[in-house]
Amino acid sequence: MKYQTLLARSFSKHEQKKLGYWALLACLFIALSFFINFKPFMGPLSVLNLRLSTGEDEKLHLFDDTDSSLQIAKETINSTSIVNDGSSHGEAEIMSSALTVNDTDSSHGESEIRDTEIIVNNATSRSQEVVFKESLAQNMKTNDSSNPPQFVNEKDISMVNNTNSSLPEATDANAGTKNSTVEPPLCTFMGRSDFCEIKGDIRIDGNSYTVFIVSSEINILAAENTSWCIRPYARKGDQAAMDAVREWTVKLVAGASHILPQCTQNHSVPAILFSAGGYSGNHFHSFADIIVPLFLTSRPYNGDVQFLITNGLTAWISKFKTLMKALSRYQPISIDYRQDIHCYDSMTVGLIRRTSKELSIDPSNSPYSMKDFRQFLRSSYSLKRAVTIKIRNGSRKRPRLVIISRKRSRAFTNVGEIVSMAKRLGFRVVVAEPDADVSGFAKIINSCDVMMGVHGAGLTNMVFLPEKAVLVQVIPIGGTEWLSKTYFEEPAKDMNIRYLDYKIRVEESSLIHQYPADHVVLRDPSAVWKQGWSAVQSIYLSKQNVTLDVNRFRPTLVKALELLHQ
């Protein structure tokens, strides 16, 4: 009443009515301004339609579940690209599987969700929308910011791994979509070998020596490396050997890239790519650098694997075809210079060799041992004897001795004398020279109880000896004792083969006829070693033959007989 009396005294009735209209208009204007200013925060929400969820850390996470931002997120998931919606209702930016959602008005600010880690391990088949929603509900942090949208830093990016999702379909009908997980190559770099284990959409271009792995742009941006160079031969560290091995590139490539080749042949089994280069012309290195590592790499597949061979000479492939057939049910492919594109969903580039020891397997870091490898050889070549004979006193059994013959160098010049002496001791003697017929020679070696020969690749055939057989290595002059020990003595012991050696004197070497008695070659081999490996090889390994002093050598064969009695 007091206010009405004051108003009546101050204003006429007409003025009071006019003032009321203006007050009503002012209230409406204020209300309209309020809704316009705060619409980005309230408009899409029914009574602030806020969703609260608890993640595994039992903390409450608040996020804005707007229709516009959800739709943007859906489109971003489907296109795996960066999406920016510049409207006044919201903005969503997803980059490299890191989610950044910005609800913004051009004049009034923004709400930004960043530094988000989304890791999806989905054991069942779900749509991408469901995965996206659930991942949001599990791991989300919200920050309000008035700063403009910023580019997501690499440290803010997280991988999204959906273990049940398949790779994007290839545009080429022959490319073959495979239900395999998008995984970065697992490349291992060790002392003796490098290898990459790969799963996904893999395409082999033998013409450019490239292994392409189809990946999303997000994963490529998130990856620390996108390409790796591999020489798939297990003698890393030996520069001369590795120079003779073709280098391959393992490369992550986006599905839409113009450099990505289209598949012409699809394969349903895994592949192993390895080189038959390096020192593969040498029988020892064929086993130490290729066959043993190939056994370790391929044996877990139980034959369901295909070999891709680079530097693959026909002669080498033919020589070891029996072993490759035993390890793989599929025809090997010489992959170099091919115009067709072979595609796989799983493969290994390179061979596994986890030990620096020669012709050996370390069972402490492998599921296999040399015993397993030798059993594999016996099975592959149908070798009958697993264990050598044990001679008992009074037994009429005569052990068999095989003498490894050589023609070009380090050959025995008096084989007849050696044979006669061995027969007098009670041996049945076989003289044999290795050739390309590995299967036939393996049967000869396996039938024997003692094998002898001058240091050289021919002694590699000890892998076919039965267990508890005896290897006798004749060591020529020239300071090659460490080679003899590393290449044959230590591996023989790992194979459960008894080992003996015989070091010749200068008088038993043919070099005595090529150099004066006081020459440094005969008197001080260490001086030749200082000149480098080429000098050592050209003199002591390439020019030297052996004339055994049979009387001096006789006790070595007697010792071999004694070992067969034990």
C-alpha positions, 0 to 999 in steps of 0.5 A: 500500500505504501509503494502504491501510494508513492507511485500514485503521487509520483506518476499518473495512471497513464504513466504507470501503465506505460512504465509496466509495459516497459518493465515487462519488455525488459524482463523478456529481454533479460530472459532471452539474453540468458537463454542465448548466452547459456545455450551451448551448456544447456540447450542439448540437455534435458534438465542438464541431461548429464551422465555420470559414470564410474570407471575402474578407478571408481572416480566419477567422470562427467561428460557432455553427451550432446547429440551433435558431438556424438554424431560427430564422433560417430562420423569420425570413427567411421572415417578415421579422420579429423573432424571439426564442426564449427557450429555454435553447438559443438566441435569434435576433434579425434586424431590418432585415436585420441579423443578431443571434444570441444563444445564451443560458441564463437563468442562465448568460449568452449568446453574441451575434453583432452588428454584422454586415454581410450584403450578398447580391448573388446572380446565380442563383436560390436559396432564402432558406435558401441565401442566408442560410447563405452570407452567414453564412459570408462576413461574421460577427463573434462577440462573447461577452457576458453582457449581456442582448439589446439592440435593434439600433441603426440603424447596425448595420442593413444592407440585404440586396439579392438582385438576383434575388428578387421582391417579396412576392406581393400579396394581391389576385389582380389586383395582379400579382406582378412579378419586380423588385428591391426598390430604394429610390427614387432621387430627384434634386433639381436646380435646375430639376426634381425626379424619382424613378426607381423600381423594384418593386411600384408602385401609383398612386392618382390620387385621393390623388396618391400613388405607393405602393412596396410594401416590406418592413418591414425596408427601411422601417426601414433607409431614411433617408426613407420618403416624398418630395414631388414636383411633376413639372414642370420649372420648379422655382424659379419659385414662380408656375409651381410653385403651379399644379402638383399635388404628388405623394407617393412613399411606401414602404409595407409589404405588409401595410399597411392603406393600401396599395391593391390593383391594378385595372390592371397594366401591363407597361411603365414609366411616366412621371408628369408635370404639364401644369400650370404655364405650359403654356398658354404655347407657349414653356413647353410646350416648355421646361418639358414637351416637351423634358424629356419627350423627355429622360426618355422617349427612352431607352425607345424608345416602350415607356413610358406617360405618366401626366399630372397637371393634364392639360387635354384641350386641351393633350393634344390639342395635343401628341398627335403628339409624345406618340405619337412618344415612347410607343406607349401611350395616355396616362392622365390620372391625376388623381381616378381611382378605379382603381389602376394598377400598374407595376414601373418608373416615373419621377415627374417630368421630367429637366431637367439645365440651367438654360438655356431651351429647351436641352439640355446634351449634356455631361450628356445622351446627347441634344442639341438637334440630336437633339430637332429631328430628332425634331420633323422626324420626328414632324411629317414635316418635309421640310427639315433645312437651309435653302437657300444662295443663290448669286450669280445664283441665281433662288431666292427665300428664304421669310420668315414673319412671326409675327402676333399679335392681342392684344398685341405685334402688328405694326400695319403688316404690309402695309408690312413685307410690301411692303418684304420682297418688294422685297428678294427674299423670298417672304413668309408671314404666319402666326399660331400656333394649336392645329394644331401640325403644320400650323404646323410645316410652314409654319415648316419651309418658310421660311428666315427667321422674324421676330416681336416677342418672345413665345411665337410665336418658340418655333416656331423649333424647326421651322426648318431648320438655318442658317435666320435668326431675327429677334427684334423687341425692344419697349421695356421693358427686356426685352433679357435676356428676349429673349436668354435665351428666344430668342437663346441657344436659337437658337444651340444649334439652329444657327439664325443670330440677329438682333435689332432693338430698336425706338425709343419712337416705334415703340411704341404706348405713346407714344399711352398715356403722355406723352412724359416718363412714367417708362414711356417714359423709365425702364423700370427704375423699372417693373421695381422695381415687380415682374414684374406691373407689367412684364408688364401694361405692356410685354408686355400693352399694347404693339404695334409699328409698325415703321419699315420704312426703319430695319428694312430693313438687318436683313432685308438682313443676313438675306439676306447670311447665307443667302448664306454 
